Amino acid sequence: MRCLGAESLVSAERAPRQREWRPQIYRKCTDATWLFLFFLFWTGLMFIMGYSVVAGADGRLLFGHDSFGNVCGQKNSPVEGAPLSGKDMTLKKHVFFLNSCHLEVRDGRLGSTALCVSSCPEEQLDTLEDVQLFANSSGSFLCVYSLSSVNYTQNPKADSLCPRLPVPPSKSFPLFNRCIPQTPECYSLFASLLINDADTLHRILSGIMSGRDTVFGLCVLALALSSAMMLTFRFVTSLLIHTLIALVILGLLFVCGVLWWLYYDYTTDLSSALDTERDNMTCLLGFAVLSVVLTAVLLVLIFILRKRMKLAVELLRVTNKAISSCPLLLFQPLWTFAILLLFWVLWVAVLLSLGTAGAAQVTDGGQVEYKPLSGIRYLWGYHVVGLVWTSEFLLACQRMTVAGAVVACYFNRNENDPPDRPILSSLSVLFCYHQGTAVKGSFLITAVRVPRAALMCLSSALRDKRSAWSRGLSRCCFCCFCCLDKWLRHLDQNAYTATAINGTDFCTSARDALRLLSENSSHFTSANCLGDFIIFLGKVLVVCFTVFGGLMAFNYQRTLQVWAVPLLLAAFFAYVLAHSFLSVFETVLGALFLCFAVDLETNDGSSQKPYFMDQEFLSFVKRMNTLHGVRPPRDRSPTRDGEGTELRPL
């Protein structure tokens, strides 16, 4: 890594006497202090990771443990004061709750006794004789260890030492080895109480788990639609754009009609007295109203922009020509997503390990509890900040890599000799010189997102204790944070592109990019917004088809589950997938316009100082200027030196 003061002269030209725009000529390490701070921050994350490995007990979480301090599936050391601890549970790999259908939370913990058993009962057991027969036939003892199976039907305390009857059929969860009840009413209560929020989530969790196959199928559908949409934008024509708009309009109207029809069907259905049907009916009304508002807004925007569709087609063609010079840019989101997925898995593993870090304490009856260590909550907070900052850093690296590749292809005079491996070249420049810039830009996003998340959690915790004035104030703060987040993302992208062009630090790049874009806003602001709007319509189309498929699939199971939340999850995943595939077009479009602004500042189109843009882009700019009645800027500096690659000093 050539950082910490390293400088490099990319071309044979002399180093600049003062700061000037010199596209891809002069490089130096930028924002090295921020890179050092990020290294120190990650040192803390590594300490937390090591502490979680030493102090945590992953076995209790992954393999499960009983109420007496034994981890299922392994040999255990005895806990002082707990006579039933220290048992060999090598053959008993499953966790069974004595009262799985009537779980209660007492003082923040489950009130039911948990045991390690060799297998879960797959059929309902109605009497103690059935429990005894199951123990003798399978070797799985469902009563407390101190009670022998021969005494299941004779001991007067068997009712408190054995499971509550009837014992529902259950199966072991494949990852955490818990015996999960299979009856719908027992399953929903069991799953919701395991996360300590029974009143709110027990029907929702039942709907999510019962509809998980449908949600997965809808995600596959969204993946296929996103790929098709990417190919549509890749080989765009005027007919395809008009077809896309027509499909979006039909899809929005059709989804609105289906939602209102389903809502009317629910209101006239006599079985709507069920809780699940009432929940679905309420969510359908909310979905229908939201879809009408969204449809109305999008239809108005489409009507206003209808005469500029030809300009949008030309804009996407220019974007595709830039992508054609390095087509592997289309796969960049997939690589970033794979790295993010690995990091998220590691982050969750460390978080779960931190959650199991606690000291064993013996309670009445010889049972064992694990209480969190002091100060563990501060480590959780640090760990959450690490999640946001590192994720944003990886995304910033992707944006800077794409911007660097676009810059390398744009500022190339010889069309017959394109730059070799522009993506790898952009990655090498990023890792050698500009990691600190990506760290600083990602920190700004983190500094907004973490307080916004804290405000949301605080607002949710105090929901029943707030006045109308405080609720309004919190909503205003939340809206301000959202607007600031959007603006900072736009600022970051322009700063990354300016850094890729000129090799300056984050603040300098952001300031220069804002100045250039403000001076040339009349040339391409509306075109940039139009391109982003067309790409957004592609995302809307993917979500519409996914939601329609979900409505048709979930409607056949209306009495068994609350399918509003699974449908929302499917819609969210569909939008994330569509955004991941189509975000490359947005990034390339934004980088192209900033390169265009730099080109206008650097050159005047004369034979001595020709533009870097090709003829297709130049003709597009002329048509755009003609549409807006704006003349392209010429040489505005009387002291230009004729190199054709430098801007006047800022």
Secondary structure, DSSP 8 states (H G I E B T S, - for coil): ---SS-EEE-SSS---SS----TTTEEE---HHHHHHHHHHHHHHHHHHHHHHHH--HHHHHT-B-TTS-BTTSB----TT-TT-S-B-TT--EEEETTTTS--EETTEE-S-EEEESS---S-B-SHHHHHHHHHHH----S-TTS-GGGTTT-TTHHHHS--SSB--EEE-TTT-BEEE-SHHHHHHHHHHHTT-HHHHHHHHHHHHHTHHHHHHHHHHHHHHHHHHHHHHHT--HHHHHHHHHHHHHHHHHHHHHHHHHHHHHHH-GGGGSHHHHHHHHHHHHHHHHHHHHHHHHHHHHHHTGGGHHHHHHHHHHHHHHHHTSGGGGGHHHHHHHHHHHHHHHHHHHHHHHHT-EEEEE-GGG-EEEEE-TTHHHHHHHHHHHHHHHHHHHHHHHHHHHHHHHHHHHS-S-TTS--SSHHHHHHHHHHHH-HHHHHHHHHHHHHHHHHHHHHHHHHHHTTTT--HHHHHHHHHHHHHHHHHHHHHHHHHHHHHHHHHHH---HHHHHHHHHHHHHHTHHHHHHHHHHHHHHHHHHHHHHHHHHHHHHHHHHGGGTTT---HHHHHHHHHHHHHHHHHHHHHHHHHHHHHHHHHHHHHHH--SSSSS--SS-HHHHHHHHHHHHHHT--------TT--S-SS-----
